[in-house]
Amino acid sequence: MKKLFLTFLMVLAAPFLMAQEPQAPEHLMFEGVPVQGDIYDFSKALQKQGYKQQQRDLNQLFFVFKGNLLGHPQQFRVNFTKKTKTVWRIMAQPHNVPLDELVDSLTSRYGEPYEAVGTSFKWQLPVGFIMLEQHEGYDPNIVFMDAVGVAAYRDEDNRN
């Protein structure tokens, strides 16, 4: 009788029990570091991962770091907003790295690009996007943009 009662109770309760879905990250990840918070916190997180700060320009709203990006030693620039110092964009121009190697590396991390036209590729993520493009005669450009940071950038600069 107890088994029958418990079985009946579980059958009634089952539709109301929801499995927990894994939560998506709220911010874009850059080489294992979440792109979140102000530039000082982000800088500390990068430095804990072994990146070296090379330059800091508070007037032009960027810091420059050096370290491995997609398996290659590179310098990259981190932009932040004027008022809240929120990180919103990371830009790199890997030297002497073939475009197809970068595409393969980004695809293995983020899946197939949602847009691929010629030498321009875009990965749309729930937390931002990544853009890779190469103009003839130049090294490729990679741009990581965090959705929360971009919203702060637009709000603070009154951009639409």
BATIVO-208123 format. One record per residue (C-alpha): residue number from 0; residue in one letter; chain; x, y, z. Coordinates in nm, 2 decimals, decimal comma, padded with zeros to 4 digits, always signed. Example, Ala and Ser with C-alpha at 12.3 -4.5 7.8 and 13.67 -1.06 7.14 Angstrom:
residues 2
+------+------+-------+--------+--------+--------+
: resi : resn : chain :      X :      Y :      Z :
+------+------+-------+--------+--------+--------+
:    0 :    A :     A : +01,23 : -00,45 : +00,78 :
:    1 :    S :     A : +01,37 : -00,11 : +00,71 :
+------+------+-------+--------+--------+--------+
This chain:
residues 160
+------+------+-------+--------+--------+--------+
: resi : resn : chain :      X :      Y :      Z :
+------+------+-------+--------+--------+--------+
:    0 :    M :     A : +00,00 : +00,00 : +00,00 :
:    1 :    K :     A : +00,29 : +00,24 : +00,08 :
:    2 :    K :     A : +00,45 : +00,17 : -00,25 :
:    3 :    L :     A : +00,13 : +00,23 : -00,44 :
:    4 :    F :     A : +00,07 : +00,56 : -00,25 :
:    5 :    L :     A : +00,43 : +00,68 : -00,31 :
:    6 :    T :     A : +00,40 : +00,59 : -00,68 :
:    7 :    F :     A : +00,08 : +00,78 : -00,71 :
:    8 :    L :     A : +00,23 : +01,08 : -00,53 :
:    9 :    M :     A : +00,53 : +01,08 : -00,76 :
:   10 :    V :     A : +00,31 : +01,06 : -01,07 :
:   11 :    L :     A : +00,11 : +01,36 : -00,95 :
:   12 :    A :     A : +00,42 : +01,56 : -00,85 :
:   13 :    A :     A : +00,63 : +01,48 : -01,16 :
:   14 :    P :     A : +00,48 : +01,74 : -01,40 :
:   15 :    F :     A : +00,55 : +02,01 : -01,14 :
:   16 :    L :     A : +00,91 : +01,93 : -01,09 :
:   17 :    M :     A : +01,14 : +02,11 : -01,33 :
:   18 :    A :     A : +01,49 : +02,00 : -01,41 :
:   19 :    Q :     A : +01,74 : +02,27 : -01,35 :
:   20 :    E :     A : +01,88 : +02,40 : -01,67 :
:   21 :    P :     A : +02,24 : +02,50 : -01,68 :
:   22 :    Q :     A : +02,27 : +02,88 : -01,66 :
:   23 :    A :     A : +02,43 : +03,06 : -01,94 :
:   24 :    P :     A : +02,71 : +03,29 : -01,85 :
:   25 :    E :     A : +02,61 : +03,65 : -01,82 :
:   26 :    H :     A : +02,93 : +03,78 : -01,98 :
:   27 :    L :     A : +03,16 : +03,69 : -02,27 :
:   28 :    M :     A : +03,47 : +03,49 : -02,18 :
:   29 :    F :     A : +03,80 : +03,61 : -02,31 :
:   30 :    E :     A : +04,08 : +03,35 : -02,28 :
:   31 :    G :     A : +03,91 : +03,21 : -01,96 :
:   32 :    V :     A : +03,85 : +03,55 : -01,81 :
:   33 :    P :     A : +03,49 : +03,69 : -01,79 :
:   34 :    V :     A : +03,46 : +04,02 : -01,96 :
:   35 :    Q :     A : +03,29 : +04,20 : -01,67 :
:   36 :    G :     A : +03,32 : +04,47 : -01,42 :
:   37 :    D :     A : +03,54 : +04,78 : -01,45 :
:   38 :    I :     A : +03,87 : +04,79 : -01,63 :
:   39 :    Y :     A : +04,07 : +04,77 : -01,30 :
:   40 :    D :     A : +03,90 : +04,44 : -01,19 :
:   41 :    F :     A : +03,93 : +04,30 : -01,55 :
:   42 :    S :     A : +04,30 : +04,40 : -01,55 :
:   43 :    K :     A : +04,36 : +04,22 : -01,23 :
:   44 :    A :     A : +04,19 : +03,91 : -01,36 :
:   45 :    L :     A : +04,40 : +03,92 : -01,67 :
:   46 :    Q :     A : +04,72 : +03,96 : -01,48 :
:   47 :    K :     A : +04,63 : +03,67 : -01,26 :
:   48 :    Q :     A : +04,61 : +03,46 : -01,58 :
:   49 :    G :     A : +04,96 : +03,57 : -01,67 :
:   50 :    Y :     A : +04,89 : +03,87 : -01,90 :
:   51 :    K :     A : +05,11 : +04,17 : -01,87 :
:   52 :    Q :     A : +04,98 : +04,53 : -01,88 :
:   53 :    Q :     A : +05,18 : +04,72 : -02,14 :
:   54 :    Q :     A : +05,00 : +05,06 : -02,16 :
:   55 :    R :     A : +04,72 : +05,24 : -02,00 :
:   56 :    D :     A : +04,55 : +05,55 : -02,15 :
:   57 :    L :     A : +04,27 : +05,68 : -01,93 :
:   58 :    N :     A : +04,20 : +05,97 : -02,17 :
:   59 :    Q :     A : +04,16 : +05,75 : -02,48 :
:   60 :    L :     A : +03,98 : +05,48 : -02,26 :
:   61 :    F :     A : +04,19 : +05,18 : -02,33 :
:   62 :    F :     A : +04,46 : +04,95 : -02,17 :
:   63 :    V :     A : +04,70 : +04,74 : -02,37 :
:   64 :    F :     A : +04,80 : +04,39 : -02,26 :
:   65 :    K :     A : +05,04 : +04,13 : -02,38 :
:   66 :    G :     A : +05,00 : +03,75 : -02,36 :
:   67 :    N :     A : +04,88 : +03,45 : -02,55 :
:   68 :    L :     A : +04,57 : +03,49 : -02,76 :
:   69 :    L :     A : +04,43 : +03,18 : -02,93 :
:   70 :    G :     A : +04,77 : +03,01 : -02,86 :
:   71 :    H :     A : +04,99 : +03,29 : -03,00 :
:   72 :    P :     A : +05,18 : +03,57 : -02,82 :
:   73 :    Q :     A : +05,00 : +03,90 : -02,90 :
:   74 :    Q :     A : +04,92 : +04,24 : -02,78 :
:   75 :    F :     A : +04,56 : +04,34 : -02,75 :
:   76 :    R :     A : +04,36 : +04,65 : -02,65 :
:   77 :    V :     A : +04,08 : +04,66 : -02,40 :
:   78 :    N :     A : +03,83 : +04,95 : -02,43 :
:   79 :    F :     A : +03,61 : +05,07 : -02,14 :
:   80 :    T :     A : +03,34 : +05,33 : -02,09 :
:   81 :    K :     A : +03,41 : +05,68 : -01,97 :
:   82 :    K :     A : +03,18 : +05,70 : -01,66 :
:   83 :    T :     A : +03,17 : +05,35 : -01,51 :
:   84 :    K :     A : +03,49 : +05,22 : -01,66 :
:   85 :    T :     A : +03,30 : +04,91 : -01,78 :
:   86 :    V :     A : +03,49 : +04,68 : -02,02 :
:   87 :    W :     A : +03,31 : +04,66 : -02,35 :
:   88 :    R :     A : +03,55 : +04,56 : -02,63 :
:   89 :    I :     A : +03,87 : +04,37 : -02,68 :
:   90 :    M :     A : +04,06 : +04,41 : -03,00 :
:   91 :    A :     A : +04,36 : +04,23 : -03,13 :
:   92 :    Q :     A : +04,56 : +04,21 : -03,46 :
:   93 :    P :     A : +04,75 : +03,88 : -03,45 :
:   94 :    H :     A : +05,07 : +03,92 : -03,65 :
:   95 :    N :     A : +05,19 : +03,63 : -03,88 :
:   96 :    V :     A : +04,89 : +03,41 : -03,79 :
:   97 :    P :     A : +04,71 : +03,27 : -04,09 :
:   98 :    L :     A : +04,34 : +03,36 : -04,11 :
:   99 :    D :     A : +04,23 : +02,99 : -04,15 :
:  100 :    E :     A : +04,41 : +02,90 : -03,83 :
:  101 :    L :     A : +04,22 : +03,18 : -03,64 :
:  102 :    V :     A : +03,89 : +03,07 : -03,79 :
:  103 :    D :     A : +03,95 : +02,71 : -03,69 :
:  104 :    S :     A : +04,05 : +02,81 : -03,33 :
:  105 :    L :     A : +03,74 : +03,04 : -03,29 :
:  106 :    T :     A : +03,51 : +02,78 : -03,44 :
:  107 :    S :     A : +03,64 : +02,51 : -03,21 :
:  108 :    R :     A : +03,56 : +02,73 : -02,91 :
:  109 :    Y :     A : +03,24 : +02,90 : -03,02 :
:  110 :    G :     A : +03,09 : +02,68 : -03,29 :
:  111 :    E :     A : +03,03 : +02,76 : -03,65 :
:  112 :    P :     A : +03,02 : +03,13 : -03,73 :
:  113 :    Y :     A : +02,67 : +03,27 : -03,80 :
:  114 :    E :     A : +02,81 : +03,48 : -04,08 :
:  115 :    A :     A : +03,10 : +03,40 : -04,31 :
:  116 :    V :     A : +03,15 : +03,62 : -04,62 :
:  117 :    G :     A : +03,49 : +03,62 : -04,79 :
:  118 :    T :     A : +03,75 : +03,70 : -04,52 :
:  119 :    S :     A : +03,49 : +03,82 : -04,26 :
:  120 :    F :     A : +03,35 : +03,59 : -03,99 :
:  121 :    K :     A : +03,11 : +03,66 : -03,70 :
:  122 :    W :     A : +03,01 : +03,45 : -03,41 :
:  123 :    Q :     A : +02,69 : +03,56 : -03,23 :
:  124 :    L :     A : +02,67 : +03,45 : -02,87 :
:  125 :    P :     A : +02,40 : +03,51 : -02,61 :
:  126 :    V :     A : +02,65 : +03,72 : -02,42 :
:  127 :    G :     A : +02,80 : +03,92 : -02,70 :
:  128 :    F :     A : +02,98 : +03,85 : -03,03 :
:  129 :    I :     A : +03,32 : +03,80 : -03,19 :
:  130 :    M :     A : +03,42 : +03,93 : -03,53 :
:  131 :    L :     A : +03,72 : +03,83 : -03,73 :
:  132 :    E :     A : +03,81 : +04,00 : -04,05 :
:  133 :    Q :     A : +04,11 : +04,04 : -04,27 :
:  134 :    H :     A : +04,16 : +04,31 : -04,53 :
:  135 :    E :     A : +04,39 : +04,24 : -04,82 :
:  136 :    G :     A : +04,75 : +04,31 : -04,73 :
:  137 :    Y :     A : +04,69 : +04,34 : -04,36 :
:  138 :    D :     A : +04,69 : +04,11 : -04,05 :
:  139 :    P :     A : +04,36 : +03,98 : -03,93 :
:  140 :    N :     A : +04,15 : +04,18 : -03,68 :
:  141 :    I :     A : +03,97 : +04,01 : -03,40 :
:  142 :    V :     A : +03,71 : +04,20 : -03,19 :
:  143 :    F :     A : +03,54 : +04,06 : -02,88 :
:  144 :    M :     A : +03,23 : +04,26 : -02,76 :
:  145 :    D :     A : +03,05 : +04,18 : -02,44 :
:  146 :    A :     A : +02,67 : +04,26 : -02,46 :
:  147 :    V :     A : +02,66 : +04,41 : -02,11 :
:  148 :    G :     A : +02,96 : +04,63 : -02,17 :
:  149 :    V :     A : +02,82 : +04,74 : -02,51 :
:  150 :    A :     A : +02,49 : +04,84 : -02,35 :
:  151 :    A :     A : +02,68 : +05,05 : -02,09 :
:  152 :    Y :     A : +02,89 : +05,20 : -02,37 :
:  153 :    R :     A : +02,58 : +05,30 : -02,56 :
:  154 :    D :     A : +02,40 : +05,43 : -02,25 :
:  155 :    E :     A : +02,69 : +05,64 : -02,14 :
:  156 :    D :     A : +02,77 : +05,79 : -02,48 :
:  157 :    N :     A : +02,40 : +05,83 : -02,57 :
:  158 :    R :     A : +02,44 : +05,60 : -02,87 :
:  159 :    N :     A : +02,16 : +05,40 : -03,03 :
+------+------+-------+--------+--------+--------+
